[in-house]
């Protein structure tokens, strides 16, 4: 397990999938804002493509997020689009509703930075988030991410186009203690 100050990132367990699905994906509004495509019903089960792990996929490193104190499952995190040639990846975080607003996402981003820069030897990490996602913007900036641009009207979400903010962090800018 990778450890931060509040959270641990561990391998996905099969019994995590129904909880993550019910609280993150079955919430149509949340899933529509987090996914890159339209929400659609998916048959439940351990092979749910949103949460099942393919251990052979090298470009995607999914984690379950747990509280260090007590081990409660609080969400999901991932490095995705891992490009070993350009040594870059994207960060994704999804917290259960009961875990939001407690500073966990800042710690999750910090642990993902450690994983990406130290464990994987990456040069660049990137986050794309909706411009009204204040919690993710705050978490990224507390970890040293820099706003690099706005993708105007680039996300179709529940009947409207929304802007996305692009943030990046290079390994030489990263400060392991910059969790905020």
Residue pairs with C-beta under 8 A, 6 or more apart in sequence:
1 8
1 9
1 10
1 66
2 8
2 9
2 10
2 63
2 111
2 114
2 115
2 119
3 9
3 68
3 111
4 68
4 107
4 108
4 110
4 111
4 179
5 68
5 107
5 110
5 179
6 67
6 68
6 69
6 102
6 103
6 104
6 107
7 65
7 66
7 67
7 68
7 74
7 104
7 107
7 108
7 111
8 65
8 66
8 67
8 68
8 71
8 111
9 63
9 64
9 65
9 66
9 77
9 108
9 111
9 112
9 115
10 63
10 64
10 66
11 53
11 63
11 64
12 51
12 52
12 53
12 62
12 63
12 64
12 76
13 64
14 46
16 51
16 64
16 73
17 46
17 48
17 51
17 52
18 44
19 73
19 96
20 50
20 51
20 64
20 73
20 75
20 76
20 94
20 96
21 44
21 48
21 50
21 51
23 96
23 97
24 30
24 31
24 34
24 50
24 75
24 76
24 94
24 96
25 31
25 42
25 48
25 50
25 51
27 97
28 39
29 158
30 94
31 39
32 38
32 39
32 157
32 158
33 130
33 133
33 157
33 158
34 92
34 94
38 156
42 48
42 49
42 50
46 52
51 62
51 76
53 62
54 60
58 82
58 84
59 80
59 81
59 82
59 83
60 78
60 79
60 80
60 81
60 82
61 78
61 79
61 80
61 82
61 89
61 115
61 120
62 76
62 77
62 78
63 76
63 77
63 78
64 73
64 75
64 76
65 73
65 74
65 75
65 76
65 77
65 93
65 95
65 99
65 104
65 108
66 72
66 73
66 74
67 74
67 99
67 104
73 96
74 95
74 96
74 98
74 99
74 104
75 93
75 94
75 95
75 96
75 99
75 104
75 108
76 92
76 93
76 94
77 91
77 92
77 93
77 94
77 108
77 111
77 112
78 91
78 92
79 89
79 90
79 91
79 92
79 112
79 115
79 116
79 120
79 125
80 89
80 90
80 91
80 92
81 88
81 89
81 90
82 88
82 89
82 120
82 122
83 89
86 123
86 124
87 121
87 122
87 123
87 124
88 122
88 123
88 124
88 125
88 126
89 116
89 120
89 122
89 124
89 125
89 126
90 125
90 126
90 127
90 128
91 109
91 112
91 116
91 125
91 126
91 127
91 140
93 105
93 108
93 109
93 112
93 136
93 139
95 104
95 105
95 108
100 135
101 135
105 135
105 136
105 139
106 138
106 139
106 142
106 143
106 179
106 180
107 179
108 139
109 127
109 139
109 140
109 142
109 143
109 145
110 143
110 176
110 178
110 179
112 125
113 125
113 143
113 144
113 169
113 174
113 176
114 176
116 122
116 125
117 125
117 171
117 174
122 171
123 170
123 171
124 168
124 169
124 170
124 171
125 145
125 168
125 169
126 166
126 167
126 168
126 169
127 136
127 140
127 145
127 166
127 167
127 168
128 151
128 164
128 165
128 166
128 167
129 136
129 137
129 140
129 164
129 165
129 167
130 155
130 157
130 162
130 163
130 164
130 165
131 150
131 162
131 163
131 164
131 165
132 162
137 165
137 167
138 180
139 180
140 167
140 169
141 147
141 167
142 178
142 179
142 180
143 169
143 178
143 179
143 180
144 169
144 173
144 174
144 175
144 178
145 167
145 168
145 169
146 167
146 168
146 169
146 173
147 165
147 166
147 167
148 166
148 167
148 168
149 165
149 166
150 163
150 164
150 165
150 166
151 163
151 164
151 165
151 166
152 163
153 161
153 162
153 163
154 161
154 162
154 163
154 164
155 161
155 162
155 163
155 164
156 162
